[in-house]
């Protein structure tokens, strides 16, 4: 695998002016088939009753679930699109840092199935998510005949 720190820096450099920057998501660890990111929990990502919004949790999960597939493809010839997402929110949290770990559980030619676990600072699972990614083969530009 390419230098881990370099690859993490590349993922983080893609975040400016995106939802990841807005939510404070940072990529912190990776391997050949997993990617880890964190997100601070503050009023910025709360529901009105002061707990982490499930939509923000899902955004964090999607933010590791799609790019983990990039680790398993040749990005010069393919791209990734999330096509189905489910989330089960199991526990609430109102402050601290949440950590999402995405791992590919099925790596097909056109479909990747990714499990994402989101945990709080104490290591409790707060959400369990599953993402299906579609792997798109880039087509060569058409040439004039």
N, C-alpha and C positions, 0 to 999 in steps of 0.2 A: 504494500500500500504506500501511496505517495506520503511524504512527510505529513504527519498528523497535524502538527501545529500550523503548517502552511495551509492545509485544506480547511481547518477550522477558521483561520483568518479569512480565507476566501469566502466562506459561508457568511461570516459576520460582515464582510465588506459589501455584501449584496443587500444588507438591511436598511441603509439610509433611505429615507423617504418612502418607507413601506410600512405595512401593519406591524411587522416585527419591531421596527424602531419605535413606533407609537406605543407598543405594549412593553417595551424594554426587554424583548427576547434576545438572549445571547446563546450562541452555540458553544458548548463547553467540553464535549468529549465525542469521540467517534471511533468506530472500528470498521471492518469490511462490511458488516451487515447491520450496524446500529449507529444511531446518532442521538445525542443528548443536548437538550437546551434548557435554560432556566428563564423564569419570568418573575419579577417582583410582584407581590400582592399588596396593593395599596388602594385607596379610594378610587383611583383612576380605572381600576378593573373590577370594582364592586358592583353588585346589584344595589338597588335602593336600600335593602335591609342590612348592608354592610358586610356581605360575604362575596367571595369570588364569583363573578358571573360565569355561568356555564359556557356562554359563547366565547369568552376570553380563554377559558380552558381549552375549548375546541380549536380556537385559533392557534394556541400554543402547540397542541397535538398535531394539527395539520402542518404547522411550520417545521416539525421534525419528520413527520410521516411522508411528505412528498420528497423532500431533499434526500432522505435516506436511499431512495431508489436511484438517485443520481450517482451514488457510490457504486452501484452495481451495473451501470450501463456505460456506454461510450457516448458522452454528451455531444460529440461532434456529429454523430449519426442518429441519435435518438433524443427524445424529450419525454417528460413525465407529466401526466395530468391525473389528479385525483378524481375518481368517478363515483365513489360511494364512501360514506363516512357514518359511523355510529359511535355514540358515546354513552357510557353509563356513569353518572356522577354518583359516587358512593359516600362522600364525606365533604363537609364544607370547611373552608379556611378563610380567615379574614385578614391575615398579615403574614409576612415572611417571604419566602421564596418557594416557588413550586418548580419541580424538575420533571421534564418529560423525556422518556426514553422510547425511541422508535426502533423496532427490530423487524426485519423482513422475515416472515414465516413461510412465504411461498414466493419463489423467484422464477416465474415463467418467462417466455419470450415476450409476451405482450401484457401480462398481468403480474403485478406484485401485490401480495397481501401483506399488510403491515400491522403489527400490534403496537399500540402506544400506551404506556403506563405513565400516569401523572401522579407524582408523590409530593407531600408537603415536607417541611423541614424535619419533621420527626420520622420520616420514612413511611408514613401511612399512605396507602393508595387512596387518592381522592377521585380519580377518574380512570376508567379503563376504556380505551378507544380502539377502533379498528378502521383502517383505511384501505381501500382498493385503488391502486394506481394503474393507469393504462400507459403502456410504453408505446410511444409514437415513433415510427421510423421516419426520419427526415428525408424528404424527397429531393433529389438533385434538381436544380432549376432547369426548366425546359429550355432547350436550345432552339433557336430559329432554324427552320428547315430550309 
